[in-house]
Amino acid sequence: MKQETKWTIRVFGVSFNAGTRQEKPLEEYTPQELKQIADRKNREALQAAGYTAAEPQQIAAAM
């Protein structure tokens, strides 16, 4: 009979400081830090897809 394998997944934030890799477990990030990271990654993904960010003045004028 086949036995089930259980997995544990750990998520780390990785940064480099003076060429040294530093890891920080996801649980140690504050909600504000997680939101900032998510916003930055979303902007990077949109730029990679060819979109450019609008200036706040352009957004206000469009409304």
mmCIF file as Biopython writes it, N, C-alpha, C and O atoms, coordinates in Angstrom:
data_model
#
loop_
_atom_site.group_PDB
_atom_site.id
_atom_site.type_symbol
_atom_site.label_atom_id
_atom_site.label_alt_id
_atom_site.label_comp_id
_atom_site.label_asym_id
_atom_site.label_entity_id
_atom_site.label_seq_id
_atom_site.pdbx_PDB_ins_code
_atom_site.Cartn_x
_atom_site.Cartn_y
_atom_site.Cartn_z
_atom_site.occupancy
_atom_site.B_iso_or_equiv
_atom_site.auth_seq_id
_atom_site.auth_asym_id
_atom_site.pdbx_PDB_model_num
ATOM 1   N N  . MET A ? 1  ? 0.826   -1.185 0.000   1.0 0.0 1  A 1 
ATOM 2   C CA . MET A ? 1  ? 0.000   0.000  0.000   1.0 0.0 1  A 1 
ATOM 3   C C  . MET A ? 1  ? 0.874   1.253  0.000   1.0 0.0 1  A 1 
ATOM 4   O O  . MET A ? 1  ? 1.934   1.292  0.623   1.0 0.0 1  A 1 
ATOM 5   N N  . LYS A ? 2  ? 0.405   2.261  -0.707  1.0 0.0 2  A 1 
ATOM 6   C CA . LYS A ? 2  ? 1.155   3.502  -0.794  1.0 0.0 2  A 1 
ATOM 7   C C  . LYS A ? 2  ? 0.894   4.360  0.444   1.0 0.0 2  A 1 
ATOM 8   O O  . LYS A ? 2  ? -0.251  4.565  0.844   1.0 0.0 2  A 1 
ATOM 9   N N  . GLN A ? 3  ? 1.973   4.853  1.037   1.0 0.0 3  A 1 
ATOM 10  C CA . GLN A ? 3  ? 1.843   5.675  2.237   1.0 0.0 3  A 1 
ATOM 11  C C  . GLN A ? 3  ? 1.857   7.152  1.838   1.0 0.0 3  A 1 
ATOM 12  O O  . GLN A ? 3  ? 2.631   7.563  0.973   1.0 0.0 3  A 1 
ATOM 13  N N  . GLU A ? 4  ? 0.997   7.939  2.474   1.0 0.0 4  A 1 
ATOM 14  C CA . GLU A ? 4  ? 0.938   9.369  2.174   1.0 0.0 4  A 1 
ATOM 15  C C  . GLU A ? 4  ? 2.174   10.075 2.710   1.0 0.0 4  A 1 
ATOM 16  O O  . GLU A ? 4  ? 2.689   9.740  3.777   1.0 0.0 4  A 1 
ATOM 17  N N  . THR A ? 5  ? 2.638   11.059 1.949   1.0 0.0 5  A 1 
ATOM 18  C CA . THR A ? 5  ? 3.759   11.885 2.369   1.0 0.0 5  A 1 
ATOM 19  C C  . THR A ? 5  ? 3.213   13.234 2.794   1.0 0.0 5  A 1 
ATOM 20  O O  . THR A ? 5  ? 2.402   13.827 2.081   1.0 0.0 5  A 1 
ATOM 21  N N  . LYS A ? 6  ? 3.641   13.722 3.935   1.0 0.0 6  A 1 
ATOM 22  C CA . LYS A ? 6  ? 3.194   15.028 4.412   1.0 0.0 6  A 1 
ATOM 23  C C  . LYS A ? 6  ? 4.307   16.042 4.160   1.0 0.0 6  A 1 
ATOM 24  O O  . LYS A ? 6  ? 5.491   15.745 4.321   1.0 0.0 6  A 1 
ATOM 25  N N  . TRP A ? 7  ? 3.900   17.234 3.764   1.0 0.0 7  A 1 
ATOM 26  C CA . TRP A ? 7  ? 4.845   18.287 3.435   1.0 0.0 7  A 1 
ATOM 27  C C  . TRP A ? 7  ? 4.648   19.481 4.366   1.0 0.0 7  A 1 
ATOM 28  O O  . TRP A ? 7  ? 3.534   19.774 4.800   1.0 0.0 7  A 1 
ATOM 29  N N  . THR A ? 8  ? 5.728   20.145 4.655   1.0 0.0 8  A 1 
ATOM 30  C CA . THR A ? 8  ? 5.690   21.414 5.369   1.0 0.0 8  A 1 
ATOM 31  C C  . THR A ? 8  ? 6.331   22.447 4.460   1.0 0.0 8  A 1 
ATOM 32  O O  . THR A ? 8  ? 7.456   22.261 3.998   1.0 0.0 8  A 1 
ATOM 33  N N  . ILE A ? 9  ? 5.623   23.526 4.205   1.0 0.0 9  A 1 
ATOM 34  C CA . ILE A ? 9  ? 6.140   24.566 3.321   1.0 0.0 9  A 1 
ATOM 35  C C  . ILE A ? 9  ? 6.483   25.786 4.163   1.0 0.0 9  A 1 
ATOM 36  O O  . ILE A ? 9  ? 5.654   26.283 4.926   1.0 0.0 9  A 1 
ATOM 37  N N  . ARG A ? 10 ? 7.706   26.259 4.017   1.0 0.0 10 A 1 
ATOM 38  C CA . ARG A ? 10 ? 8.160   27.462 4.715   1.0 0.0 10 A 1 
ATOM 39  C C  . ARG A ? 10 ? 8.413   28.547 3.682   1.0 0.0 10 A 1 
ATOM 40  O O  . ARG A ? 10 ? 8.970   28.280 2.617   1.0 0.0 10 A 1 
ATOM 41  N N  . VAL A ? 11 ? 8.005   29.770 3.993   1.0 0.0 11 A 1 
ATOM 42  C CA . VAL A ? 11 ? 8.185   30.887 3.077   1.0 0.0 11 A 1 
ATOM 43  C C  . VAL A ? 11 ? 9.136   31.883 3.723   1.0 0.0 11 A 1 
ATOM 44  O O  . VAL A ? 11 ? 8.966   32.263 4.881   1.0 0.0 11 A 1 
ATOM 45  N N  . PHE A ? 12 ? 10.140  32.300 2.955   1.0 0.0 12 A 1 
ATOM 46  C CA . PHE A ? 12 ? 11.127  33.251 3.440   1.0 0.0 12 A 1 
ATOM 47  C C  . PHE A ? 12 ? 11.198  34.439 2.497   1.0 0.0 12 A 1 
ATOM 48  O O  . PHE A ? 12 ? 11.067  34.299 1.281   1.0 0.0 12 A 1 
ATOM 49  N N  . GLY A ? 13 ? 11.409  35.607 3.080   1.0 0.0 13 A 1 
ATOM 50  C CA . GLY A ? 13 ? 11.749  36.780 2.296   1.0 0.0 13 A 1 
ATOM 51  C C  . GLY A ? 13 ? 13.264  36.817 2.215   1.0 0.0 13 A 1 
ATOM 52  O O  . GLY A ? 13 ? 13.947  36.639 3.223   1.0 0.0 13 A 1 
ATOM 53  N N  . VAL A ? 14 ? 13.787  37.045 1.031   1.0 0.0 14 A 1 
ATOM 54  C CA . VAL A ? 14 ? 15.236  37.034 0.840   1.0 0.0 14 A 1 
ATOM 55  C C  . VAL A ? 14 ? 15.678  38.412 0.385   1.0 0.0 14 A 1 
ATOM 56  O O  . VAL A ? 14 ? 15.090  38.999 -0.524  1.0 0.0 14 A 1 
ATOM 57  N N  . SER A ? 15 ? 16.722  38.922 1.025   1.0 0.0 15 A 1 
ATOM 58  C CA . SER A ? 15 ? 17.323  40.178 0.597   1.0 0.0 15 A 1 
ATOM 59  C C  . SER A ? 15 ? 18.836  40.006 0.614   1.0 0.0 15 A 1 
ATOM 60  O O  . SER A ? 15 ? 19.366  39.083 1.233   1.0 0.0 15 A 1 
ATOM 61  N N  . PHE A ? 16 ? 19.512  40.902 -0.067  1.0 0.0 16 A 1 
ATOM 62  C CA . PHE A ? 16 ? 20.967  40.855 -0.112  1.0 0.0 16 A 1 
ATOM 63  C C  . PHE A ? 16 ? 21.503  42.159 0.435   1.0 0.0 16 A 1 
ATOM 64  O O  . PHE A ? 16 ? 21.091  43.238 0.006   1.0 0.0 16 A 1 
ATOM 65  N N  . ASN A ? 17 ? 22.422  42.062 1.383   1.0 0.0 17 A 1 
ATOM 66  C CA . ASN A ? 17 ? 23.026  43.228 2.001   1.0 0.0 17 A 1 
ATOM 67  C C  . ASN A ? 17 ? 24.534  43.056 1.910   1.0 0.0 17 A 1 
ATOM 68  O O  . ASN A ? 17 ? 25.101  42.163 2.539   1.0 0.0 17 A 1 
ATOM 69  N N  . ALA A ? 18 ? 25.184  43.910 1.128   1.0 0.0 18 A 1 
ATOM 70  C CA . ALA A ? 18 ? 26.637  43.844 0.926   1.0 0.0 18 A 1 
ATOM 71  C C  . ALA A ? 18 ? 27.058  42.462 0.437   1.0 0.0 18 A 1 
ATOM 72  O O  . ALA A ? 18 ? 28.078  41.923 0.867   1.0 0.0 18 A 1 
ATOM 73  N N  . GLY A ? 19 ? 26.262  41.898 -0.464  1.0 0.0 19 A 1 
ATOM 74  C CA . GLY A ? 19 ? 26.590  40.604 -1.045  1.0 0.0 19 A 1 
ATOM 75  C C  . GLY A ? 19 ? 26.261  39.404 -0.180  1.0 0.0 19 A 1 
ATOM 76  O O  . GLY A ? 19 ? 26.526  38.268 -0.574  1.0 0.0 19 A 1 
ATOM 77  N N  . THR A ? 20 ? 25.687  39.636 0.994   1.0 0.0 20 A 1 
ATOM 78  C CA . THR A ? 20 ? 25.329  38.547 1.899   1.0 0.0 20 A 1 
ATOM 79  C C  . THR A ? 20 ? 23.828  38.290 1.811   1.0 0.0 20 A 1 
ATOM 80  O O  . THR A ? 20 ? 23.020  39.214 1.913   1.0 0.0 20 A 1 
ATOM 81  N N  . ARG A ? 21 ? 23.469  37.030 1.623   1.0 0.0 21 A 1 
ATOM 82  C CA . ARG A ? 21 ? 22.053  36.656 1.551   1.0 0.0 21 A 1 
ATOM 83  C C  . ARG A ? 21 ? 21.468  36.634 2.956   1.0 0.0 21 A 1 
ATOM 84  O O  . ARG A ? 21 ? 22.020  36.008 3.860   1.0 0.0 21 A 1 
ATOM 85  N N  . GLN A ? 22 ? 20.336  37.327 3.130   1.0 0.0 22 A 1 
ATOM 86  C CA . GLN A ? 22 ? 19.654  37.351 4.418   1.0 0.0 22 A 1 
ATOM 87  C C  . GLN A ? 22 ? 18.232  36.848 4.221   1.0 0.0 22 A 1 
ATOM 88  O O  . GLN A ? 22 ? 17.527  37.304 3.320   1.0 0.0 22 A 1 
ATOM 89  N N  . GLU A ? 23 ? 17.812  35.916 5.055   1.0 0.0 23 A 1 
ATOM 90  C CA . GLU A ? 23 ? 16.467  35.351 4.974   1.0 0.0 23 A 1 
ATOM 91  C C  . GLU A ? 23 ? 15.664  35.765 6.203   1.0 0.0 23 A 1 
ATOM 92  O O  . GLU A ? 23 ? 16.183  35.821 7.318   1.0 0.0 23 A 1 
ATOM 93  N N  . LYS A ? 24 ? 14.383  36.055 5.969   1.0 0.0 24 A 1 
ATOM 94  C CA . LYS A ? 24 ? 13.487  36.431 7.057   1.0 0.0 24 A 1 
ATOM 95  C C  . LYS A ? 24 ? 12.202  35.633 6.884   1.0 0.0 24 A 1 
ATOM 96  O O  . LYS A ? 24 ? 11.561  35.734 5.838   1.0 0.0 24 A 1 
ATOM 97  N N  . PRO A ? 25 ? 11.805  34.840 7.882   1.0 0.0 25 A 1 
ATOM 98  C CA . PRO A ? 25 ? 10.561  34.061 7.761   1.0 0.0 25 A 1 
ATOM 99  C C  . PRO A ? 25 ? 9.357   34.977 7.559   1.0 0.0 25 A 1 
ATOM 100 O O  . PRO A ? 25 ? 9.304   36.080 8.103   1.0 0.0 25 A 1 
ATOM 101 N N  . LEU A ? 26 ? 8.406   34.514 6.783   1.0 0.0 26 A 1 
ATOM 102 C CA . LEU A ? 26 ? 7.216   35.300 6.470   1.0 0.0 26 A 1 
ATOM 103 C C  . LEU A ? 26 ? 6.479   35.738 7.731   1.0 0.0 26 A 1 
ATOM 104 O O  . LEU A ? 26 ? 5.894   36.821 7.763   1.0 0.0 26 A 1 
ATOM 105 N N  . GLU A ? 27 ? 6.505   34.911 8.763   1.0 0.0 27 A 1 
ATOM 106 C CA . GLU A ? 27 ? 5.784   35.224 10.000  1.0 0.0 27 A 1 
ATOM 107 C C  . GLU A ? 27 ? 6.335   36.462 10.703  1.0 0.0 27 A 1 
ATOM 108 O O  . GLU A ? 27 ? 5.638   37.069 11.515  1.0 0.0 27 A 1 
ATOM 109 N N  . GLU A ? 28 ? 7.578   36.843 10.400  1.0 0.0 28 A 1 
ATOM 110 C CA . GLU A ? 28 ? 8.200   37.988 11.078  1.0 0.0 28 A 1 
ATOM 111 C C  . GLU A ? 28 ? 7.897   39.325 10.405  1.0 0.0 28 A 1 
ATOM 112 O O  . GLU A ? 28 ? 8.256   40.372 10.944  1.0 0.0 28 A 1 
ATOM 113 N N  . TYR A ? 29 ? 7.249   39.313 9.246   1.0 0.0 29 A 1 
ATOM 114 C CA . TYR A ? 29 ? 6.896   40.555 8.565   1.0 0.0 29 A 1 
ATOM 115 C C  . TYR A ? 29 ? 5.627   41.138 9.174   1.0 0.0 29 A 1 
ATOM 116 O O  . TYR A ? 29 ? 4.717   40.402 9.555   1.0 0.0 29 A 1 
ATOM 117 N N  . THR A ? 30 ? 5.573   42.465 9.262   1.0 0.0 30 A 1 
ATOM 118 C CA . THR A ? 30 ? 4.363   43.135 9.738   1.0 0.0 30 A 1 
ATOM 119 C C  . THR A ? 30 ? 3.369   43.224 8.577   1.0 0.0 30 A 1 
ATOM 120 O O  . THR A ? 30 ? 3.769   43.120 7.418   1.0 0.0 30 A 1 
ATOM 121 N N  . PRO A ? 31 ? 2.082   43.416 8.873   1.0 0.0 31 A 1 
ATOM 122 C CA . PRO A ? 31 ? 1.106   43.578 7.785   1.0 0.0 31 A 1 
ATOM 123 C C  . PRO A ? 31 ? 1.457   44.735 6.845   1.0 0.0 31 A 1 
ATOM 124 O O  . PRO A ? 31 ? 1.221   44.645 5.640   1.0 0.0 31 A 1 
ATOM 125 N N  . GLN A ? 32 ? 2.018   45.817 7.386   1.0 0.0 32 A 1 
ATOM 126 C CA . GLN A ? 32 ? 2.418   46.949 6.545   1.0 0.0 32 A 1 
ATOM 127 C C  . GLN A ? 32 ? 3.533   46.544 5.585   1.0 0.0 32 A 1 
ATOM 128 O O  . GLN A ? 32 ? 3.496   46.896 4.406   1.0 0.0 32 A 1 
ATOM 129 N N  . GLU A ? 33 ? 4.525   45.807 6.084   1.0 0.0 33 A 1 
ATOM 130 C CA . GLU A ? 33 ? 5.624   45.359 5.227   1.0 0.0 33 A 1 
ATOM 131 C C  . GLU A ? 33 ? 5.108   44.444 4.119   1.0 0.0 33 A 1 
ATOM 132 O O  . GLU A ? 33 ? 5.533   44.561 2.969   1.0 0.0 33 A 1 
ATOM 133 N N  . LEU A ? 34 ? 4.202   43.542 4.457   1.0 0.0 34 A 1 
ATOM 134 C CA . LEU A ? 34 ? 3.645   42.634 3.457   1.0 0.0 34 A 1 
ATOM 135 C C  . LEU A ? 34 ? 2.879   43.404 2.386   1.0 0.0 34 A 1 
ATOM 136 O O  . LEU A ? 34 ? 2.960   43.066 1.205   1.0 0.0 34 A 1 
ATOM 137 N N  . LYS A ? 35 ? 2.132   44.441 2.788   1.0 0.0 35 A 1 
ATOM 138 C CA . LYS A ? 35 ? 1.388   45.247 1.820   1.0 0.0 35 A 1 
ATOM 139 C C  . LYS A ? 35 ? 2.341   46.004 0.905   1.0 0.0 35 A 1 
ATOM 140 O O  . LYS A ? 35 ? 2.107   46.080 -0.301  1.0 0.0 35 A 1 
ATOM 141 N N  . GLN A ? 36 ? 3.413   46.564 1.463   1.0 0.0 36 A 1 
ATOM 142 C CA . GLN A ? 36 ? 4.392   47.279 0.643   1.0 0.0 36 A 1 
ATOM 143 C C  . GLN A ? 36 ? 5.047   46.344 -0.368  1.0 0.0 36 A 1 
ATOM 144 O O  . GLN A ? 36 ? 5.227   46.708 -1.531  1.0 0.0 36 A 1 
ATOM 145 N N  . ILE A ? 37 ? 5.401   45.149 0.071   1.0 0.0 37 A 1 
ATOM 146 C CA . ILE A ? 37 ? 6.020   44.171 -0.827  1.0 0.0 37 A 1 
ATOM 147 C C  . ILE A ? 37 ? 5.047   43.783 -1.935  1.0 0.0 37 A 1 
ATOM 148 O O  . ILE A ? 37 ? 5.429   43.715 -3.104  1.0 0.0 37 A 1 
ATOM 149 N N  . ALA A ? 38 ? 3.788   43.529 -1.570  1.0 0.0 38 A 1 
ATOM 150 C CA . ALA A ? 38 ? 2.776   43.145 -2.563  1.0 0.0 38 A 1 
ATOM 151 C C  . ALA A ? 38 ? 2.558   44.262 -3.580  1.0 0.0 38 A 1 
ATOM 152 O O  . ALA A ? 38 ? 2.462   43.996 -4.778  1.0 0.0 38 A 1 
ATOM 153 N N  . ASP A ? 39 ? 2.480   45.507 -3.113  1.0 0.0 39 A 1 
ATOM 154 C CA . ASP A ? 39 ? 2.296   46.638 -4.024  1.0 0.0 39 A 1 
ATOM 155 C C  . ASP A ? 39 ? 3.471   46.750 -4.992  1.0 0.0 39 A 1 
ATOM 156 O O  . ASP A ? 39 ? 3.276   46.945 -6.191  1.0 0.0 39 A 1 
ATOM 157 N N  . ARG A ? 40 ? 4.686   46.625 -4.471  1.0 0.0 40 A 1 
ATOM 158 C CA . ARG A ? 40 ? 5.887   46.717 -5.313  1.0 0.0 40 A 1 
ATOM 159 C C  . ARG A ? 40 ? 5.916   45.596 -6.353  1.0 0.0 40 A 1 
ATOM 160 O O  . ARG A ? 40 ? 6.212   45.838 -7.523  1.0 0.0 40 A 1 
ATOM 161 N N  . LYS A ? 41 ? 5.609   44.374 -5.925  1.0 0.0 41 A 1 
ATOM 162 C CA . LYS A ? 41 ? 5.623   43.233 -6.847  1.0 0.0 41 A 1 
ATOM 163 C C  . LYS A ? 41 ? 4.529   43.371 -7.912  1.0 0.0 41 A 1 
ATOM 164 O O  . LYS A ? 41 ? 4.741   42.998 -9.066  1.0 0.0 41 A 1 
ATOM 165 N N  . ASN A ? 42 ? 3.364   43.902 -7.534  1.0 0.0 42 A 1 
ATOM 166 C CA . ASN A ? 42 ? 2.295   44.127 -8.512  1.0 0.0 42 A 1 
ATOM 167 C C  . ASN A ? 42 ? 2.724   45.146 -9.563  1.0 0.0 42 A 1 
ATOM 168 O O  . ASN A ? 42 ? 2.483   44.949 -10.754 1.0 0.0 42 A 1 
ATOM 169 N N  . ARG A ? 43 ? 3.365   46.242 -9.124  1.0 0.0 43 A 1 
ATOM 170 C CA . ARG A ? 43 ? 3.858   47.245 -10.075 1.0 0.0 43 A 1 
ATOM 171 C C  . ARG A ? 43 ? 4.900   46.639 -11.011 1.0 0.0 43 A 1 
ATOM 172 O O  . ARG A ? 43 ? 4.882   46.902 -12.214 1.0 0.0 43 A 1 
ATOM 173 N N  . GLU A ? 44 ? 5.818   45.822 -10.459 1.0 0.0 44 A 1 
ATOM 174 C CA . GLU A ? 44 ? 6.842   45.177 -11.285 1.0 0.0 44 A 1 
ATOM 175 C C  . GLU A ? 44 ? 6.203   44.253 -12.319 1.0 0.0 44 A 1 
ATOM 176 O O  . GLU A ? 44 ? 6.637   44.217 -13.471 1.0 0.0 44 A 1 
ATOM 177 N N  . ALA A ? 45 ? 5.181   43.511 -11.917 1.0 0.0 45 A 1 
ATOM 178 C CA . ALA A ? 45 ? 4.511   42.594 -12.845 1.0 0.0 45 A 1 
ATOM 179 C C  . ALA A ? 45 ? 3.794   43.368 -13.950 1.0 0.0 45 A 1 
ATOM 180 O O  . ALA A ? 45 ? 3.832   42.967 -15.113 1.0 0.0 45 A 1 
ATOM 181 N N  . LEU A ? 46 ? 3.141   44.474 -13.592 1.0 0.0 46 A 1 
ATOM 182 C CA . LEU A ? 46 ? 2.461   45.283 -14.601 1.0 0.0 46 A 1 
ATOM 183 C C  . LEU A ? 46 ? 3.456   45.903 -15.577 1.0 0.0 46 A 1 
ATOM 184 O O  . LEU A ? 46 ? 3.194   45.947 -16.779 1.0 0.0 46 A 1 
ATOM 185 N N  . GLN A ? 47 ? 4.596   46.382 -15.077 1.0 0.0 47 A 1 
ATOM 186 C CA . GLN A ? 47 ? 5.623   46.934 -15.952 1.0 0.0 47 A 1 
ATOM 187 C C  . GLN A ? 47 ? 6.164   45.862 -16.891 1.0 0.0 47 A 1 
ATOM 188 O O  . GLN A ? 47 ? 6.393   46.128 -18.071 1.0 0.0 47 A 1 
ATOM 189 N N  . ALA A ? 48 ? 6.370   44.658 -16.378 1.0 0.0 48 A 1 
ATOM 190 C CA . ALA A ? 48 ? 6.869   43.558 -17.211 1.0 0.0 48 A 1 
ATOM 191 C C  . ALA A ? 48 ? 5.866   43.210 -18.308 1.0 0.0 48 A 1 
ATOM 192 O O  . ALA A ? 48 ? 6.252   42.738 -19.377 1.0 0.0 48 A 1 
ATOM 193 N N  . ALA A ? 49 ? 4.579   43.441 -18.044 1.0 0.0 49 A 1 
ATOM 194 C CA . ALA A ? 49 ? 3.537   43.157 -19.029 1.0 0.0 49 A 1 
ATOM 195 C C  . ALA A ? 49 ? 3.346   44.317 -20.006 1.0 0.0 49 A 1 
ATOM 196 O O  . ALA A ? 49 ? 2.530   44.227 -20.924 1.0 0.0 49 A 1 
ATOM 197 N N  . GLY A ? 50 ? 4.095   45.407 -19.812 1.0 0.0 50 A 1 
ATOM 198 C CA . GLY A ? 50 ? 4.031   46.524 -20.746 1.0 0.0 50 A 1 
ATOM 199 C C  . GLY A ? 50 ? 3.183   47.695 -20.301 1.0 0.0 50 A 1 
ATOM 200 O O  . GLY A ? 50 ? 3.013   48.649 -21.061 1.0 0.0 50 A 1 
ATOM 201 N N  . TYR A ? 51 ? 2.650   47.655 -19.103 1.0 0.0 51 A 1 
ATOM 202 C CA . TYR A ? 51 ? 1.844   48.763 -18.600 1.0 0.0 51 A 1 
ATOM 203 C C  . TYR A ? 51 ? 2.746   49.789 -17.922 1.0 0.0 51 A 1 
ATOM 204 O O  . TYR A ? 51 ? 3.789   49.442 -17.369 1.0 0.0 51 A 1 
ATOM 205 N N  . THR A ? 52 ? 2.334   51.052 -17.970 1.0 0.0 52 A 1 
ATOM 206 C CA . THR A ? 52 ? 3.070   52.096 -17.266 1.0 0.0 52 A 1 
ATOM 207 C C  . THR A ? 52 ? 2.146   52.718 -16.229 1.0 0.0 52 A 1 
ATOM 208 O O  . THR A ? 52 ? 0.934   52.804 -16.432 1.0 0.0 52 A 1 
ATOM 209 N N  . ALA A ? 53 ? 2.724   53.145 -15.132 1.0 0.0 53 A 1 
ATOM 210 C CA . ALA A ? 53 ? 1.939   53.725 -14.041 1.0 0.0 53 A 1 
ATOM 211 C C  . ALA A ? 53 ? 1.508   55.140 -14.411 1.0 0.0 53 A 1 
ATOM 212 O O  . ALA A ? 53 ? 2.285   55.906 -14.982 1.0 0.0 53 A 1 
ATOM 213 N N  . ALA A ? 54 ? 0.276   55.475 -14.083 1.0 0.0 54 A 1 
ATOM 214 C CA . ALA A ? 54 ? -0.233  56.823 -14.301 1.0 0.0 54 A 1 
ATOM 215 C C  . ALA A ? 54 ? 0.125   57.679 -13.097 1.0 0.0 54 A 1 
ATOM 216 O O  . ALA A ? 54 ? 0.189   57.193 -11.968 1.0 0.0 54 A 1 
ATOM 217 N N  . GLU A ? 55 ? 0.352   58.941 -13.353 1.0 0.0 55 A 1 
ATOM 218 C CA . GLU A ? 55 ? 0.625   59.881 -12.269 1.0 0.0 55 A 1 
ATOM 219 C C  . GLU A ? 55 ? -0.676  60.162 -11.515 1.0 0.0 55 A 1 
ATOM 220 O O  . GLU A ? 55 ? -1.747  60.135 -12.122 1.0 0.0 55 A 1 
ATOM 221 N N  . PRO A ? 56 ? -0.610  60.430 -10.214 1.0 0.0 56 A 1 
ATOM 222 C CA . PRO A ? 56 ? -1.837  60.714 -9.444  1.0 0.0 56 A 1 
ATOM 223 C C  . PRO A ? 56 ? -2.668  61.857 -10.037 1.0 0.0 56 A 1 
ATOM 224 O O  . PRO A ? 56 ? -3.896  61.831 -9.960  1.0 0.0 56 A 1 
ATOM 225 N N  . GLN A ? 57 ? -2.000  62.867 -10.633 1.0 0.0 57 A 1 
ATOM 226 C CA . GLN A ? 57 ? -2.733  63.982 -11.232 1.0 0.0 57 A 1 
ATOM 227 C C  . GLN A ? 57 ? -3.558  63.502 -12.428 1.0 0.0 57 A 1 
ATOM 228 O O  . GLN A ? 57 ? -4.675  63.975 -12.638 1.0 0.0 57 A 1 
ATOM 229 N N  . GLN A ? 58 ? -3.014  62.562 -13.214 1.0 0.0 58 A 1 
ATOM 230 C CA . GLN A ? 58 ? -3.747  62.039 -14.365 1.0 0.0 58 A 1 
ATOM 231 C C  . GLN A ? 58 ? -4.967  61.244 -13.910 1.0 0.0 58 A 1 
ATOM 232 O O  . GLN A ? 58 ? -6.022  61.305 -14.541 1.0 0.0 58 A 1 
ATOM 233 N N  . ILE A ? 59 ? -4.825  60.509 -12.835 1.0 0.0 59 A 1 
ATOM 234 C CA . ILE A ? 59 ? -5.939  59.719 -12.311 1.0 0.0 59 A 1 
ATOM 235 C C  . ILE A ? 59 ? -7.049  60.642 -11.830 1.0 0.0 59 A 1 
ATOM 236 O O  . ILE A ? 59 ? -8.224  60.408 -12.114 1.0 0.0 59 A 1 
ATOM 237 N N  . ALA A ? 60 ? -6.673  61.704 -11.090 1.0 0.0 60 A 1 
ATOM 238 C CA . ALA A ? 60 ? -7.661  62.646 -10.569 1.0 0.0 60 A 1 
ATOM 239 C C  . ALA A ? 60 ? -8.370  63.366 -11.717 1.0 0.0 60 A 1 
ATOM 240 O O  . ALA A ? 60 ? -9.575  63.609 -11.644 1.0 0.0 60 A 1 
ATOM 241 N N  . ALA A ? 61 ? -7.637  63.706 -12.769 1.0 0.0 61 A 1 
ATOM 242 C CA . ALA A ? 61 ? -8.236  64.413 -13.905 1.0 0.0 61 A 1 
ATOM 243 C C  . ALA A ? 61 ? -9.200  63.512 -14.670 1.0 0.0 61 A 1 
ATOM 244 O O  . ALA A ? 61 ? -10.170 63.998 -15.250 1.0 0.0 61 A 1 
ATOM 245 N N  . ALA A ? 62 ? -8.945  62.221 -14.676 1.0 0.0 62 A 1 
ATOM 246 C CA . ALA A ? 62 ? -9.798  61.284 -15.409 1.0 0.0 62 A 1 
ATOM 247 C C  . ALA A ? 62 ? -11.119 61.036 -14.696 1.0 0.0 62 A 1 
ATOM 248 O O  . ALA A ? 62 ? -12.073 60.560 -15.313 1.0 0.0 62 A 1 
ATOM 249 N N  . MET A ? 63 ? -11.188 61.347 -13.424 1.0 0.0 63 A 1 
ATOM 250 C CA . MET A ? 63 ? -12.411 61.078 -12.659 1.0 0.0 63 A 1 
ATOM 251 C C  . MET A ? 63 ? -13.388 62.178 -12.812 1.0 0.0 63 A 1 
ATOM 252 O O  . MET A ? 63 ? -14.475 62.123 -12.238 1.0 0.0 63 A 1 
#
